[in-house]
Amino acid sequence: MQITIGSDHAGVDYKSAIISFLEKEKHKILDVGTYTKESVDYPEYAHLVSKEVLSGSDFGILICGSGNGVSMAANKHKGIRSAICWSEEITKLARQHNNANIISLPARFLTLEECTRLIKIFINEPFEGGRHLRRVEKI
């Protein structure tokens, strides 16, 4: 599976660990940055991940302090459905009901272990379609 990942300075440590986790799971990863803890503008990375997802990546992963900023920026792109995920149930529903194609993670509120568990759920959970498809098409 092709996965594109990006973060701001608050998520850079988690991003590196998540890339290692995903590569061990045999996924192909495109890391669009940032690569340091120096303060950056999170929308730049959200836009890069969004463009890659729209161009063919199976999923995107965004990480910032709260998960909010990157998700808001990503959702400005037609065809992107970025979901802020903080629990297993929310993550499953983001995929099952909303066909989310980017998971947005709040690095300041989740452990690395929680993030990797949610990512695994996100990439393996199928979209249910049916009545949910009609709703997703209205987004």
C-alpha positions as CSV (number, residue, x, y, z in Angstrom):
1,M,0.0,0.0,0.0
2,Q,1.2,3.5,-0.8
3,I,0.9,5.9,2.2
4,T,2.0,9.5,2.3
5,I,2.9,11.1,5.6
6,G,3.5,14.6,6.8
7,S,3.7,16.5,10.1
8,D,4.6,19.8,11.6
9,H,7.3,20.2,14.2
10,A,5.0,18.8,17.0
11,G,4.6,15.5,15.2
12,V,8.1,15.0,13.7
13,D,9.3,12.5,16.3
14,Y,6.1,10.4,15.9
15,K,6.4,10.6,12.1
16,S,9.8,9.0,12.1
17,A,8.7,6.1,14.3
18,I,5.5,5.6,12.4
19,I,7.4,5.4,9.1
20,S,9.6,2.6,10.6
21,F,6.5,0.8,11.8
22,L,4.8,1.0,8.4
23,E,7.9,0.0,6.5
24,K,8.1,-3.1,8.7
25,E,4.5,-3.8,7.6
26,K,5.7,-3.7,4.0
27,H,4.0,-0.4,3.0
28,K,5.6,2.0,0.6
29,I,6.0,5.4,2.4
30,L,6.4,8.9,1.0
31,D,7.5,11.3,3.7
32,V,6.8,14.9,2.7
33,G,8.2,16.5,5.8
34,T,8.9,18.3,8.0
35,Y,12.2,16.8,9.1
36,T,13.2,19.0,12.1
37,K,11.6,20.3,15.3
38,E,12.0,23.9,14.1
39,S,8.6,25.7,14.0
40,V,6.9,25.3,10.6
41,D,3.5,26.2,9.1
42,Y,1.5,23.0,9.2
43,P,-0.8,23.8,6.2
44,E,2.2,23.3,3.9
45,Y,2.5,19.7,4.9
46,A,-1.2,19.1,4.9
47,H,-1.5,20.4,1.3
48,L,1.5,18.2,0.2
49,V,-0.1,15.0,1.7
50,S,-3.5,15.9,0.2
51,K,-2.1,16.4,-3.2
52,E,-0.4,13.0,-3.0
53,V,-3.5,11.2,-1.9
54,L,-5.4,12.8,-4.8
55,S,-2.7,11.7,-7.1
56,G,-2.8,8.1,-6.2
57,S,-1.5,7.4,-2.6
58,D,-3.9,4.9,-1.0
59,F,-4.0,6.9,2.3
60,G,-2.5,9.9,4.0
61,I,-1.3,10.4,7.6
62,L,-1.0,13.9,9.1
63,I,0.4,14.6,12.6
64,C,0.4,17.9,14.5
65,G,-0.1,18.9,18.1
66,S,-3.9,18.7,18.2
67,G,-4.6,17.1,14.8
68,N,-7.0,20.0,14.1
69,G,-4.9,22.4,12.0
70,V,-3.6,19.8,9.5
71,S,-7.0,18.2,9.2
72,M,-8.7,21.6,8.5
73,A,-6.1,22.4,5.8
74,A,-6.4,19.0,4.2
75,N,-10.1,19.2,4.0
76,K,-9.9,22.3,1.8
77,H,-9.0,19.9,-1.1
78,K,-12.0,18.5,-3.0
79,G,-11.9,14.7,-2.6
80,I,-10.1,14.7,0.7
81,R,-11.8,13.4,3.8
82,S,-9.4,13.9,6.7
83,A,-10.6,12.7,10.0
84,I,-9.1,13.5,13.4
85,C,-8.8,10.2,15.2
86,W,-8.2,9.7,18.9
87,S,-9.9,6.4,19.7
88,E,-10.4,3.0,18.1
89,E,-14.1,3.6,17.6
90,I,-13.7,7.0,16.1
91,T,-11.1,5.6,13.7
92,K,-13.3,2.7,12.6
93,L,-16.2,5.0,12.0
94,A,-14.1,7.4,10.0
95,R,-13.4,4.6,7.6
96,Q,-16.7,2.7,7.7
97,H,-19.1,5.6,7.5
98,N,-17.0,8.5,6.1
99,N,-14.5,6.8,3.8
100,A,-11.8,9.0,5.3
101,N,-8.6,8.9,3.2
102,I,-6.4,10.8,5.6
103,I,-6.0,10.1,9.3
104,S,-5.1,13.2,11.4
105,L,-3.4,12.4,14.7
106,P,-3.0,14.7,17.8
107,A,0.6,14.0,18.9
108,R,0.2,16.0,22.1
109,F,-2.7,13.9,23.2
110,L,-1.8,10.3,22.1
111,T,1.1,8.0,22.8
112,L,3.1,6.7,19.9
113,E,1.6,3.2,20.6
114,E,-1.9,4.6,20.4
115,C,-1.0,6.3,17.1
116,T,0.3,3.1,15.5
117,R,-2.7,1.1,16.7
118,L,-5.1,3.7,15.2
119,I,-3.2,3.8,11.9
120,K,-3.3,0.0,11.6
121,I,-7.1,0.2,12.2
122,F,-7.5,3.0,9.7
123,I,-5.7,1.3,6.8
124,N,-7.4,-2.0,7.3
125,E,-11.0,-0.9,8.0
126,P,-13.2,-1.1,4.9
127,F,-15.7,1.6,3.8
128,E,-19.3,0.2,4.3
129,G,-20.8,2.0,1.3
130,G,-24.6,1.7,1.1
131,R,-26.4,4.6,2.7
132,H,-23.0,6.0,3.7
133,L,-21.9,6.4,0.1
134,R,-24.8,8.7,-0.6
135,R,-23.8,10.9,2.3
136,V,-20.1,10.9,1.4
137,E,-21.0,11.9,-2.1
138,K,-22.7,15.0,-0.7
139,I,-19.5,16.2,1.0
